[in-house]
Amino acid sequence: MEEKTIELLERLMRISKLEREAKREREELELQIYERYKEELPAEGGAKTFEVDGIKFEVKTGYRFSADVEAIKGLPFGEKLLRTKVEFSDSQYKKLWEMNKDAAQAISEYVTATPSKPAVKVKEVANG
């Protein structure tokens, strides 16, 4: 059983390395293609479709913004630029089951639990 587990872990590590390398190569290729077509893209960002020898492809660019949210809150129209996302807290729900089972039971009527996808992460490999 342990031999099979070791074999599976070795394959997992090999494939994880290939994924990282493939992602790095994909990003390099995307940058090279972008460099060839950047002059034809909208200055404000966006996407444009091109075709070369029957291959259609899209080149997309844009901007990411970061902001001092606290400073913006006090400005006119600042609130319109800010979003508030209400999310269910798994960790608080689990704590509620420990602290107040009756309340958790009442809330559970509105909660659906589905199994998460299993994940395995290799933490350390001893030399040898």
ChimeraX attribute file (.defattr): number of C-alpha atoms within 10 A of each C-alpha:
attribute: neighborCount
match mode: 1-to-1
recipient: residues
	/A:1	6
	/A:2	7
	/A:3	8
	/A:4	9
	/A:5	10
	/A:6	11
	/A:7	11
	/A:8	12
	/A:9	15
	/A:10	14
	/A:11	12
	/A:12	15
	/A:13	13
	/A:14	11
	/A:15	12
	/A:16	14
	/A:17	12
	/A:18	12
	/A:19	12
	/A:20	11
	/A:21	12
	/A:22	12
	/A:23	12
	/A:24	12
	/A:25	12
	/A:26	12
	/A:27	12
	/A:28	12
	/A:29	12
	/A:30	13
	/A:31	13
	/A:32	11
	/A:33	12
	/A:34	17
	/A:35	10
	/A:36	9
	/A:37	12
	/A:38	15
	/A:39	9
	/A:40	11
	/A:41	17
	/A:42	13
	/A:43	10
	/A:44	8
	/A:45	11
	/A:46	12
	/A:47	12
	/A:48	15
	/A:49	10
	/A:50	13
	/A:51	9
	/A:52	7
	/A:53	5
	/A:54	7
	/A:55	7
	/A:56	9
	/A:57	11
	/A:58	11
	/A:59	17
	/A:60	15
	/A:61	15
	/A:62	12
	/A:63	8
	/A:64	4
	/A:65	5
	/A:66	6
	/A:67	7
	/A:68	7
	/A:69	12
	/A:70	9
	/A:71	9
	/A:72	15
	/A:73	14
	/A:74	10
	/A:75	9
	/A:76	8
	/A:77	10
	/A:78	13
	/A:79	12
	/A:80	9
	/A:81	9
	/A:82	11
	/A:83	7
	/A:84	5
	/A:85	6
	/A:86	6
	/A:87	6
	/A:88	9
	/A:89	9
	/A:90	10
	/A:91	8
	/A:92	10
	/A:93	16
	/A:94	11
	/A:95	13
	/A:96	16
	/A:97	14
	/A:98	10
	/A:99	11
	/A:100	10
	/A:101	12
	/A:102	11
	/A:103	12
	/A:104	17
	/A:105	13
	/A:106	10
	/A:107	12
	/A:108	13
	/A:109	8
	/A:110	7
	/A:111	12
	/A:112	6
	/A:113	7
	/A:114	6
	/A:115	5
	/A:116	6
	/A:117	5
	/A:118	5
	/A:119	5
	/A:120	7
	/A:121	9
	/A:122	10
	/A:123	5
	/A:124	6
	/A:125	7
	/A:126	4
	/A:127	4
	/A:128	3
